[in-house]
C-alpha cells in the first residue's frame, strides 16, 4: 500500500508541474525549459525557511509559490520578447544558472550536499507525515491547480493567449500587448511549479541541486507533449504514464546504470511515435508546430 501511494503522490506532483507548464506552453505558446528551476525555487524556499528560519509550513509553502511567480515575472520580462528557439535557449540558460547557483552558494543552500531534515507538512498542528495524509493535501492542491488552469483557459485572457500562440504579430497589430499577457502567464505557471516544489520538499524531506536539472525540465515538457497541448486531462495522463513507466521497468531486473539509459531511450521513442501518429498528443487538440 505504501508503494502504491508513493506512485500516486509522485504522479500527482508531476501532474501539477505538467498542468502548470501547459498553461505557458499550451495556452500561450511559450516554449520554456526553465520549469525545473521554478520547481526548485519552491522546494528551496520551503527547505530554507522551515529548516534554517524555523518558519511554519504554510507561510513557507505560499512564499515558495510567490517567489517562483516573482522570478517568473523577472525572467519573463526580458526573455518573452524572444520567440521559438531563441526563447528555448534563454530559458535553458536560466535553468542552468539557477542550478549552478544552488551548487556554489554553499553558505545558504548547503551546496551539493543539499538540505536535509525538512519537516513534513502540517495542518492545525497535525503533521501530514504519512503517505495517506499527505495525499489528501496533494489532492486538494491538484484540484486548485486544475481550477486555475480551467479558469485561465476559458477566460477572455485565455482566448487572447490562444491567439498569441497562433499569430502573435496579428494580435500585436490589433493593439494587444502580447508581452504583458505572456509574462503574466509565465508568472501563473511558475507559481504552481513553486507550489509543487514546496510539496516535494516536505514529502521527501531532502532536496539537492541534482533534483532540478535540465533533464527534469525536459521530462515535464515531454509529459505535456505526450498528454496533449491545452488538455488538462492530457497533462495528468502524461504525468502518470511517465512516472509509472520506470516503475514497470523495475520488474524487468535491469541494473540501475543500464535501466537509466533504456528509460531515456523509451522516453525518446515514445515521443517520436506520438509525434508521428498523433502529433496533438493523447488527449490534446493542438498540434505542435
LOTIPA-663656 format. One record per residue (C-alpha): x, y, z. Coordinates in pm, 1 decimal, padded with zeros to 6 digits. Each point is the difference from the previous one (the first is absolute). Layout:
residues N
<site><xx>X</xx><yy>Y</yy><zz>Z</zz></site>
...
//
This chain:
residues 289
<site><xx>00000.0</xx><yy>00000.0</yy><zz>00000.0</zz></site>
<site><xx>00286.2</xx><yy>00239.4</yy><zz>00079.1</zz></site>
<site><xx>00157.1</xx><yy>-00065.4</yy><zz>-00341.5</zz></site>
<site><xx>-00333.5</xx><yy>00066.0</yy><zz>-00171.2</zz></site>
<site><xx>-00046.9</xx><yy>00331.5</yy><zz>00182.0</zz></site>
<site><xx>00357.8</xx><yy>00099.3</yy><zz>-00083.1</zz></site>
<site><xx>-00072.1</xx><yy>-00041.4</yy><zz>-00373.2</zz></site>
<site><xx>-00326.9</xx><yy>00191.4</yy><zz>00036.5</zz></site>
<site><xx>00175.1</xx><yy>00284.7</yy><zz>00180.6</zz></site>
<site><xx>00282.8</xx><yy>00026.6</yy><zz>-00254.3</zz></site>
<site><xx>-00254.8</xx><yy>-00012.2</yy><zz>-00280.9</zz></site>
<site><xx>-00199.6</xx><yy>00271.6</yy><zz>00172.6</zz></site>
<site><xx>00304.3</xx><yy>00224.8</yy><zz>00047.9</zz></site>
<site><xx>00096.3</xx><yy>-00032.6</yy><zz>-00364.3</zz></site>
<site><xx>-00362.3</xx><yy>00058.6</yy><zz>-00097.9</zz></site>
<site><xx>00020.6</xx><yy>00345.0</yy><zz>00161.8</zz></site>
<site><xx>00326.0</xx><yy>00066.0</yy><zz>-00185.1</zz></site>
<site><xx>-00144.0</xx><yy>-00122.3</yy><zz>-00329.7</zz></site>
<site><xx>-00323.1</xx><yy>00200.1</yy><zz>00034.3</zz></site>
<site><xx>00193.0</xx><yy>00312.5</yy><zz>00095.4</zz></site>
<site><xx>00239.3</xx><yy>-00032.3</yy><zz>-00295.5</zz></site>
<site><xx>-00297.6</xx><yy>-00058.6</yy><zz>-00228.6</zz></site>
<site><xx>-00137.3</xx><yy>00338.9</yy><zz>00106.9</zz></site>
<site><xx>00312.3</xx><yy>00163.9</yy><zz>-00142.2</zz></site>
<site><xx>00079.4</xx><yy>-00235.7</yy><zz>-00287.6</zz></site>
<site><xx>-00345.0</xx><yy>-00114.3</yy><zz>-00110.4</zz></site>
<site><xx>-00195.2</xx><yy>00320.3</yy><zz>00053.5</zz></site>
<site><xx>00253.5</xx><yy>00270.1</yy><zz>-00091.0</zz></site>
<site><xx>00250.4</xx><yy>-00194.8</yy><zz>-00208.8</zz></site>
<site><xx>00286.8</xx><yy>00072.7</yy><zz>00241.9</zz></site>
<site><xx>00263.9</xx><yy>-00268.3</yy><zz>-00056.4</zz></site>
<site><xx>00175.8</xx><yy>-00005.0</yy><zz>00335.9</zz></site>
<site><xx>00267.5</xx><yy>-00226.9</yy><zz>00145.5</zz></site>
<site><xx>00017.2</xx><yy>00194.3</yy><zz>00326.5</zz></site>
<site><xx>-00278.5</xx><yy>-00187.4</yy><zz>00177.3</zz></site>
<site><xx>00234.6</xx><yy>-00208.2</yy><zz>00212.7</zz></site>
<site><xx>00151.5</xx><yy>00326.5</yy><zz>00127.7</zz></site>
<site><xx>-00339.3</xx><yy>00132.2</yy><zz>00112.3</zz></site>
<site><xx>-00065.2</xx><yy>-00341.7</yy><zz>00154.9</zz></site>
<site><xx>00332.8</xx><yy>00024.7</yy><zz>00183.2</zz></site>
<site><xx>-00067.2</xx><yy>00353.9</yy><zz>00123.9</zz></site>
<site><xx>-00315.3</xx><yy>-00120.0</yy><zz>00173.9</zz></site>
<site><xx>00180.6</xx><yy>-00298.6</yy><zz>00148.6</zz></site>
<site><xx>00298.8</xx><yy>00201.2</yy><zz>00125.3</zz></site>
<site><xx>-00221.3</xx><yy>00275.8</yy><zz>00138.6</zz></site>
<site><xx>-00188.8</xx><yy>-00251.3</yy><zz>00214.1</zz></site>
<site><xx>00320.4</xx><yy>-00182.4</yy><zz>00095.3</zz></site>
<site><xx>00191.5</xx><yy>00311.1</yy><zz>00100.8</zz></site>
<site><xx>-00284.5</xx><yy>00173.9</yy><zz>00181.3</zz></site>
<site><xx>-00112.9</xx><yy>-00303.8</yy><zz>00198.4</zz></site>
<site><xx>00344.9</xx><yy>-00141.8</yy><zz>00082.9</zz></site>
<site><xx>00216.3</xx><yy>00311.6</yy><zz>00039.2</zz></site>
<site><xx>-00255.5</xx><yy>00264.7</yy><zz>00095.0</zz></site>
<site><xx>-00241.7</xx><yy>-00221.5</yy><zz>00192.3</zz></site>
<site><xx>-00300.3</xx><yy>00134.7</yy><zz>-00192.0</zz></site>
<site><xx>-00323.8</xx><yy>-00205.4</yy><zz>00009.6</zz></site>
<site><xx>-00092.3</xx><yy>-00200.9</yy><zz>-00307.2</zz></site>
<site><xx>-00288.3</xx><yy>00203.4</yy><zz>-00143.3</zz></site>
<site><xx>00169.4</xx><yy>00342.0</yy><zz>-00021.7</zz></site>
<site><xx>00313.5</xx><yy>-00161.6</yy><zz>-00145.3</zz></site>
<site><xx>-00212.7</xx><yy>-00203.2</yy><zz>-00242.4</zz></site>
<site><xx>-00184.0</xx><yy>00306.4</yy><zz>-00134.4</zz></site>
<site><xx>00320.8</xx><yy>00202.4</yy><zz>-00017.4</zz></site>
<site><xx>00152.6</xx><yy>-00275.8</yy><zz>-00212.1</zz></site>
<site><xx>-00272.1</xx><yy>00049.2</yy><zz>-00259.2</zz></site>
<site><xx>00017.3</xx><yy>00379.6</yy><zz>00024.8</zz></site>
<site><xx>00379.6</xx><yy>00011.5</yy><zz>-00039.2</zz></site>
<site><xx>-00024.3</xx><yy>-00227.7</yy><zz>-00302.7</zz></site>
<site><xx>-00266.3</xx><yy>00226.8</yy><zz>-00153.1</zz></site>
<site><xx>00211.4</xx><yy>00311.1</yy><zz>00063.6</zz></site>
<site><xx>00302.1</xx><yy>-00161.8</yy><zz>-00163.0</zz></site>
<site><xx>-00223.9</xx><yy>-00108.8</yy><zz>-00286.8</zz></site>
<site><xx>-00090.3</xx><yy>00367.6</yy><zz>-00046.5</zz></site>
<site><xx>00362.3</xx><yy>00114.9</yy><zz>00021.6</zz></site>
<site><xx>00114.9</xx><yy>-00263.8</yy><zz>-00247.4</zz></site>
<site><xx>-00300.6</xx><yy>00044.2</yy><zz>-00226.0</zz></site>
<site><xx>00032.2</xx><yy>00376.1</yy><zz>-00050.9</zz></site>
<site><xx>00332.6</xx><yy>-00018.1</yy><zz>-00191.5</zz></site>
<site><xx>-00031.2</xx><yy>-00349.5</yy><zz>-00153.2</zz></site>
<site><xx>-00361.1</xx><yy>-00014.9</yy><zz>-00119.9</zz></site>
<site><xx>00071.9</xx><yy>00252.5</yy><zz>-00272.3</zz></site>
<site><xx>00192.5</xx><yy>-00285.9</yy><zz>-00159.1</zz></site>
<site><xx>-00166.5</xx><yy>-00271.1</yy><zz>-00205.1</zz></site>
<site><xx>00050.2</xx><yy>-00364.9</yy><zz>-00087.5</zz></site>
<site><xx>00348.6</xx><yy>-00143.0</yy><zz>00035.8</zz></site>
<site><xx>00138.6</xx><yy>00323.6</yy><zz>00146.6</zz></site>
<site><xx>-00253.2</xx><yy>-00011.7</yy><zz>00283.9</zz></site>
<site><xx>00075.1</xx><yy>-00367.4</yy><zz>00059.6</zz></site>
<site><xx>00373.7</xx><yy>00071.0</yy><zz>00026.6</zz></site>
<site><xx>-00058.3</xx><yy>00297.2</yy><zz>00233.3</zz></site>
<site><xx>-00212.0</xx><yy>-00206.0</yy><zz>00241.2</zz></site>
<site><xx>00252.4</xx><yy>-00283.7</yy><zz>-00019.9</zz></site>
<site><xx>00271.5</xx><yy>00245.3</yy><zz>00101.1</zz></site>
<site><xx>-00202.8</xx><yy>00121.4</yy><zz>00296.3</zz></site>
<site><xx>-00052.7</xx><yy>-00355.8</yy><zz>00119.1</zz></site>
<site><xx>00373.0</xx><yy>-00068.2</yy><zz>-00008.2</zz></site>
<site><xx>00078.5</xx><yy>00328.5</yy><zz>00179.0</zz></site>
<site><xx>-00244.6</xx><yy>-00095.4</yy><zz>00274.1</zz></site>
<site><xx>00146.5</xx><yy>-00349.8</yy><zz>00044.1</zz></site>
<site><xx>00357.1</xx><yy>00128.8</yy><zz>00014.7</zz></site>
<site><xx>-00104.9</xx><yy>00267.6</yy><zz>00250.1</zz></site>
<site><xx>-00135.8</xx><yy>-00273.3</yy><zz>00225.8</zz></site>
<site><xx>00330.0</xx><yy>-00187.5</yy><zz>-00021.7</zz></site>
<site><xx>00228.5</xx><yy>00300.9</yy><zz>00055.9</zz></site>
<site><xx>-00199.7</xx><yy>00199.3</yy><zz>00257.6</zz></site>
<site><xx>00120.2</xx><yy>-00237.6</yy><zz>00267.3</zz></site>
<site><xx>-00066.3</xx><yy>00226.9</yy><zz>00297.8</zz></site>
<site><xx>-00370.6</xx><yy>00018.6</yy><zz>-00074.7</zz></site>
<site><xx>-00094.1</xx><yy>-00312.8</yy><zz>-00193.2</zz></site>
<site><xx>00257.1</xx><yy>-00244.4</yy><zz>00146.1</zz></site>
<site><xx>00133.7</xx><yy>-00048.0</yy><zz>-00351.9</zz></site>
<site><xx>-00004.9</xx><yy>-00346.7</yy><zz>-00151.0</zz></site>
<site><xx>-00071.3</xx><yy>-00150.8</yy><zz>00342.4</zz></site>
<site><xx>-00353.8</xx><yy>00135.5</yy><zz>-00011.3</zz></site>
<site><xx>-00239.1</xx><yy>00068.5</yy><zz>00285.0</zz></site>
<site><xx>-00102.5</xx><yy>-00284.3</yy><zz>00229.4</zz></site>
<site><xx>-00252.6</xx><yy>-00053.4</yy><zz>00280.0</zz></site>
<site><xx>-00271.0</xx><yy>00213.1</yy><zz>-00162.8</zz></site>
<site><xx>-00304.9</xx><yy>-00039.7</yy><zz>00226.7</zz></site>
<site><xx>-00320.2</xx><yy>-00148.4</yy><zz>-00143.4</zz></site>
<site><xx>-00301.4</xx><yy>00213.1</yy><zz>-00085.5</zz></site>
<site><xx>-00240.1</xx><yy>00073.3</yy><zz>00283.7</zz></site>
<site><xx>-00362.9</xx><yy>00102.8</yy><zz>00032.7</zz></site>
<site><xx>-00117.4</xx><yy>00165.3</yy><zz>00324.4</zz></site>
<site><xx>00287.3</xx><yy>-00163.2</yy><zz>00185.7</zz></site>
<site><xx>-00060.2</xx><yy>-00343.6</yy><zz>-00152.0</zz></site>
<site><xx>00299.4</xx><yy>-00122.8</yy><zz>-00199.0</zz></site>
<site><xx>-00078.4</xx><yy>-00152.4</yy><zz>-00339.0</zz></site>
<site><xx>00286.8</xx><yy>-00243.1</yy><zz>00038.3</zz></site>
<site><xx>-00156.7</xx><yy>-00309.2</yy><zz>-00158.6</zz></site>
<site><xx>-00057.3</xx><yy>-00057.4</yy><zz>-00370.1</zz></site>
<site><xx>-00375.1</xx><yy>-00022.7</yy><zz>00055.1</zz></site>
<site><xx>-00035.6</xx><yy>00332.0</yy><zz>00182.7</zz></site>
<site><xx>00239.0</xx><yy>00179.7</yy><zz>-00236.9</zz></site>
<site><xx>-00195.9</xx><yy>-00133.1</yy><zz>-00296.7</zz></site>
<site><xx>-00313.5</xx><yy>00188.2</yy><zz>00106.3</zz></site>
<site><xx>00197.5</xx><yy>00326.3</yy><zz>00016.0</zz></site>
<site><xx>00146.9</xx><yy>-00073.6</yy><zz>-00341.8</zz></site>
<site><xx>-00344.2</xx><yy>-00081.3</yy><zz>-00142.3</zz></site>
<site><xx>-00132.8</xx><yy>00335.1</yy><zz>00124.1</zz></site>
<site><xx>00287.7</xx><yy>00186.1</yy><zz>-00165.8</zz></site>
<site><xx>-00050.5</xx><yy>-00192.7</yy><zz>-00326.6</zz></site>
<site><xx>-00367.9</xx><yy>00100.7</yy><zz>-00004.9</zz></site>
<site><xx>00093.0</xx><yy>00366.3</yy><zz>00057.5</zz></site>
<site><xx>00258.3</xx><yy>-00020.2</yy><zz>-00278.4</zz></site>
<site><xx>-00255.8</xx><yy>-00155.4</yy><zz>-00236.6</zz></site>
<site><xx>-00253.5</xx><yy>00272.1</yy><zz>00086.1</zz></site>
<site><xx>00260.9</xx><yy>00270.1</yy><zz>-00067.5</zz></site>
<site><xx>00089.9</xx><yy>-00155.1</yy><zz>-00335.2</zz></site>
<site><xx>-00368.8</xx><yy>-00034.1</yy><zz>-00093.9</zz></site>
<site><xx>-00078.1</xx><yy>00360.2</yy><zz>00092.4</zz></site>
<site><xx>00294.9</xx><yy>00131.0</yy><zz>-00201.7</zz></site>
<site><xx>-00090.6</xx><yy>-00220.7</yy><zz>-00295.7</zz></site>
<site><xx>-00364.8</xx><yy>00111.5</yy><zz>-00010.6</zz></site>
<site><xx>00052.6</xx><yy>00367.4</yy><zz>00079.4</zz></site>
<site><xx>00035.6</xx><yy>00289.3</yy><zz>-00246.7</zz></site>
<site><xx>00368.7</xx><yy>-00005.8</yy><zz>00087.3</zz></site>
<site><xx>00012.2</xx><yy>-00364.2</yy><zz>-00108.0</zz></site>
<site><xx>-00143.4</xx><yy>00087.4</yy><zz>-00341.0</zz></site>
<site><xx>00265.8</xx><yy>00269.1</yy><zz>-00041.2</zz></site>
<site><xx>00270.7</xx><yy>-00249.1</yy><zz>00098.8</zz></site>
<site><xx>-00126.6</xx><yy>-00249.9</yy><zz>-00257.2</zz></site>
<site><xx>00011.4</xx><yy>00273.0</yy><zz>-00263.5</zz></site>
<site><xx>00354.2</xx><yy>00094.4</yy><zz>00106.1</zz></site>
<site><xx>00114.8</xx><yy>-00359.9</yy><zz>-00035.3</zz></site>
<site><xx>-00144.3</xx><yy>-00012.9</yy><zz>-00353.2</zz></site>
<site><xx>00099.0</xx><yy>00345.2</yy><zz>-00130.3</zz></site>
<site><xx>00174.4</xx><yy>00232.8</yy><zz>00243.2</zz></site>
<site><xx>00066.4</xx><yy>00266.0</yy><zz>-00262.6</zz></site>
<site><xx>-00365.8</xx><yy>00007.8</yy><zz>-00091.4</zz></site>
<site><xx>-00104.4</xx><yy>00048.1</yy><zz>00362.3</zz></site>
<site><xx>00257.0</xx><yy>00280.5</yy><zz>00036.9</zz></site>
<site><xx>-00143.4</xx><yy>00166.8</yy><zz>-00311.5</zz></site>
<site><xx>-00340.1</xx><yy>00006.8</yy><zz>00173.7</zz></site>
<site><xx>00149.7</xx><yy>00209.0</yy><zz>00281.8</zz></site>
<site><xx>00050.3</xx><yy>-00271.0</yy><zz>00262.0</zz></site>
<site><xx>00316.8</xx><yy>00001.1</yy><zz>00210.5</zz></site>
<site><xx>00101.2</xx><yy>-00359.9</yy><zz>-00062.0</zz></site>
<site><xx>00305.9</xx><yy>00018.7</yy><zz>00227.4</zz></site>
<site><xx>-00221.5</xx><yy>00098.7</yy><zz>00294.0</zz></site>
<site><xx>-00228.7</xx><yy>-00299.7</yy><zz>-00045.2</zz></site>
<site><xx>00292.7</xx><yy>-00237.8</yy><zz>-00043.6</zz></site>
<site><xx>00180.6</xx><yy>00130.7</yy><zz>00308.9</zz></site>
<site><xx>-00314.2</xx><yy>-00036.1</yy><zz>00214.8</zz></site>
<site><xx>-00047.3</xx><yy>-00352.4</yy><zz>-00133.9</zz></site>
<site><xx>00361.1</xx><yy>-00084.6</yy><zz>00082.9</zz></site>
<site><xx>-00052.2</xx><yy>00125.3</yy><zz>00356.1</zz></site>
<site><xx>-00313.5</xx><yy>-00215.6</yy><zz>00045.3</zz></site>
<site><xx>00183.3</xx><yy>-00302.4</yy><zz>-00138.7</zz></site>
<site><xx>00304.2</xx><yy>00064.1</yy><zz>00223.1</zz></site>
<site><xx>-00220.0</xx><yy>00043.2</yy><zz>00308.9</zz></site>
<site><xx>-00145.0</xx><yy>-00349.2</yy><zz>-00029.9</zz></site>
<site><xx>00341.4</xx><yy>-00149.1</yy><zz>-00076.0</zz></site>
<site><xx>00124.5</xx><yy>00158.2</yy><zz>00324.7</zz></site>
<site><xx>-00297.4</xx><yy>-00142.8</yy><zz>00186.5</zz></site>
<site><xx>00086.0</xx><yy>-00346.7</yy><zz>-00133.1</zz></site>
<site><xx>00360.5</xx><yy>00050.7</yy><zz>00112.6</zz></site>
<site><xx>-00110.4</xx><yy>00090.6</yy><zz>00352.4</zz></site>
<site><xx>-00213.2</xx><yy>-00313.2</yy><zz>00019.3</zz></site>
<site><xx>00287.4</xx><yy>-00214.4</yy><zz>-00125.3</zz></site>
<site><xx>00240.6</xx><yy>00142.4</yy><zz>00258.5</zz></site>
<site><xx>-00231.7</xx><yy>-00079.0</yy><zz>00291.6</zz></site>
<site><xx>-00089.1</xx><yy>-00342.8</yy><zz>-00136.6</zz></site>
<site><xx>00355.5</xx><yy>-00125.4</yy><zz>-00056.4</zz></site>
<site><xx>00167.1</xx><yy>00202.8</yy><zz>00277.2</zz></site>
<site><xx>00315.2</xx><yy>00053.0</yy><zz>-00206.4</zz></site>
<site><xx>00089.0</xx><yy>00214.0</yy><zz>-00303.0</zz></site>
<site><xx>00319.8</xx><yy>00055.8</yy><zz>-00197.8</zz></site>
<site><xx>00098.9</xx><yy>00173.1</yy><zz>-00325.3</zz></site>
<site><xx>00010.0</xx><yy>-00323.4</yy><zz>-00200.4</zz></site>
<site><xx>-00378.7</xx><yy>-00029.5</yy><zz>00037.9</zz></site>
<site><xx>-00062.3</xx><yy>00313.2</yy><zz>-00207.3</zz></site>
<site><xx>00205.5</xx><yy>-00049.4</yy><zz>-00315.8</zz></site>
<site><xx>-00078.5</xx><yy>00053.8</yy><zz>-00367.0</zz></site>
<site><xx>-00097.1</xx><yy>-00368.4</yy><zz>-00018.1</zz></site>
<site><xx>-00286.4</xx><yy>00070.9</yy><zz>00239.7</zz></site>
<site><xx>-00122.5</xx><yy>00286.4</yy><zz>-00218.9</zz></site>
<site><xx>00016.1</xx><yy>-00222.6</yy><zz>-00307.7</zz></site>
<site><xx>-00195.2</xx><yy>-00271.2</yy><zz>00183.9</zz></site>
<site><xx>-00277.5</xx><yy>00244.7</yy><zz>00093.4</zz></site>
<site><xx>-00005.0</xx><yy>00135.4</yy><zz>-00355.8</zz></site>
<site><xx>-00029.8</xx><yy>-00356.7</yy><zz>-00130.1</zz></site>
<site><xx>-00296.4</xx><yy>-00062.4</yy><zz>00230.0</zz></site>
<site><xx>-00178.4</xx><yy>00300.7</yy><zz>-00147.2</zz></site>
<site><xx>00066.9</xx><yy>-00107.6</yy><zz>-00358.6</zz></site>
<site><xx>-00097.2</xx><yy>-00360.1</yy><zz>00071.0</zz></site>
<site><xx>-00328.8</xx><yy>00093.5</yy><zz>00164.8</zz></site>
<site><xx>-00084.1</xx><yy>00277.4</yy><zz>-00245.1</zz></site>
<site><xx>00029.6</xx><yy>00377.2</yy><zz>-00015.7</zz></site>
<site><xx>-00290.9</xx><yy>00195.4</yy><zz>00153.7</zz></site>
<site><xx>-00138.2</xx><yy>-00317.1</yy><zz>00157.9</zz></site>
<site><xx>-00020.3</xx><yy>-00005.7</yy><zz>00380.2</zz></site>
<site><xx>-00088.1</xx><yy>-00368.8</yy><zz>00002.3</zz></site>
<site><xx>00281.8</xx><yy>-00066.6</yy><zz>-00244.4</zz></site>
<site><xx>00251.1</xx><yy>00167.7</yy><zz>00230.6</zz></site>
<site><xx>-00106.8</xx><yy>-00228.1</yy><zz>00284.3</zz></site>
<site><xx>00005.1</xx><yy>-00308.9</yy><zz>-00221.7</zz></site>
<site><xx>00344.8</xx><yy>00084.8</yy><zz>-00138.4</zz></site>
<site><xx>00134.3</xx><yy>00049.5</yy><zz>00352.4</zz></site>
<site><xx>-00127.6</xx><yy>-00332.1</yy><zz>00129.6</zz></site>
<site><xx>00115.2</xx><yy>-00193.4</yy><zz>-00308.4</zz></site>
<site><xx>00358.5</xx><yy>00125.9</yy><zz>00028.3</zz></site>
<site><xx>00006.3</xx><yy>-00040.7</yy><zz>00378.7</zz></site>
<site><xx>-00131.9</xx><yy>-00357.4</yy><zz>-00018.6</zz></site>
<site><xx>00221.8</xx><yy>-00108.2</yy><zz>-00290.7</zz></site>
<site><xx>00327.7</xx><yy>-00018.6</yy><zz>00200.9</zz></site>
<site><xx>-00181.5</xx><yy>-00193.4</yy><zz>00272.2</zz></site>
<site><xx>-00112.1</xx><yy>-00258.2</yy><zz>-00254.8</zz></site>
<site><xx>00359.6</xx><yy>-00034.5</yy><zz>-00114.7</zz></site>
<site><xx>00111.4</xx><yy>-00083.3</yy><zz>00354.2</zz></site>
<site><xx>-00161.5</xx><yy>-00340.6</yy><zz>-00036.3</zz></site>
<site><xx>00214.9</xx><yy>-00082.4</yy><zz>-00303.8</zz></site>
<site><xx>00306.9</xx><yy>-00019.6</yy><zz>00222.8</zz></site>
<site><xx>00240.8</xx><yy>00216.8</yy><zz>-00200.3</zz></site>
<site><xx>00298.9</xx><yy>00150.4</yy><zz>00187.3</zz></site>
<site><xx>-00053.9</xx><yy>00363.2</yy><zz>00099.4</zz></site>
<site><xx>00262.8</xx><yy>00137.1</yy><zz>-00240.4</zz></site>
<site><xx>-00151.7</xx><yy>-00182.4</yy><zz>-00297.6</zz></site>
<site><xx>-00358.3</xx><yy>00069.9</yy><zz>00109.9</zz></site>
<site><xx>00063.2</xx><yy>00376.3</yy><zz>-00002.3</zz></site>
<site><xx>00123.0</xx><yy>-00012.7</yy><zz>-00360.9</zz></site>
<site><xx>-00284.5</xx><yy>-00226.5</yy><zz>-00111.1</zz></site>
<site><xx>-00252.9</xx><yy>00228.2</yy><zz>00169.6</zz></site>
<site><xx>00127.2</xx><yy>00302.0</yy><zz>-00195.1</zz></site>
<site><xx>-00013.7</xx><yy>-00201.1</yy><zz>-00322.7</zz></site>
<site><xx>-00358.9</xx><yy>-00099.0</yy><zz>00071.1</zz></site>
<site><xx>-00094.6</xx><yy>00361.0</yy><zz>00079.6</zz></site>
<site><xx>00147.9</xx><yy>00117.8</yy><zz>-00329.3</zz></site>
<site><xx>-00152.8</xx><yy>-00282.0</yy><zz>-00203.5</zz></site>
<site><xx>-00339.9</xx><yy>00053.6</yy><zz>00158.9</zz></site>
<site><xx>00012.9</xx><yy>00369.8</yy><zz>-00080.6</zz></site>
<site><xx>00098.2</xx><yy>-00068.1</yy><zz>-00362.9</zz></site>
<site><xx>-00287.4</xx><yy>-00247.5</yy><zz>-00040.3</zz></site>
<site><xx>-00249.6</xx><yy>00241.6</yy><zz>00153.0</zz></site>
<site><xx>00120.3</xx><yy>00290.7</yy><zz>-00215.1</zz></site>
<site><xx>-00026.7</xx><yy>-00213.8</yy><zz>-00315.5</zz></site>
<site><xx>-00332.8</xx><yy>-00170.9</yy><zz>00054.4</zz></site>
<site><xx>-00174.8</xx><yy>00254.0</yy><zz>00225.1</zz></site>
<site><xx>00184.5</xx><yy>00334.5</yy><zz>00001.0</zz></site>
<site><xx>-00268.4</xx><yy>00161.2</yy><zz>00216.9</zz></site>
<site><xx>00081.1</xx><yy>-00241.2</yy><zz>00284.9</zz></site>
<site><xx>-00216.5</xx><yy>-00266.2</yy><zz>00161.3</zz></site>
<site><xx>-00281.3</xx><yy>00234.1</yy><zz>00103.9</zz></site>
<site><xx>00101.1</xx><yy>00330.0</yy><zz>-00159.3</zz></site>
<site><xx>-00160.1</xx><yy>00195.3</yy><zz>-00281.5</zz></site>
<site><xx>00292.6</xx><yy>00219.0</yy><zz>-00107.2</zz></site>
<site><xx>00283.9</xx><yy>-00131.5</yy><zz>-00213.8</zz></site>
<site><xx>00355.2</xx><yy>00102.8</yy><zz>00094.7</zz></site>
<site><xx>00140.3</xx><yy>00200.0</yy><zz>-00289.1</zz></site>
//
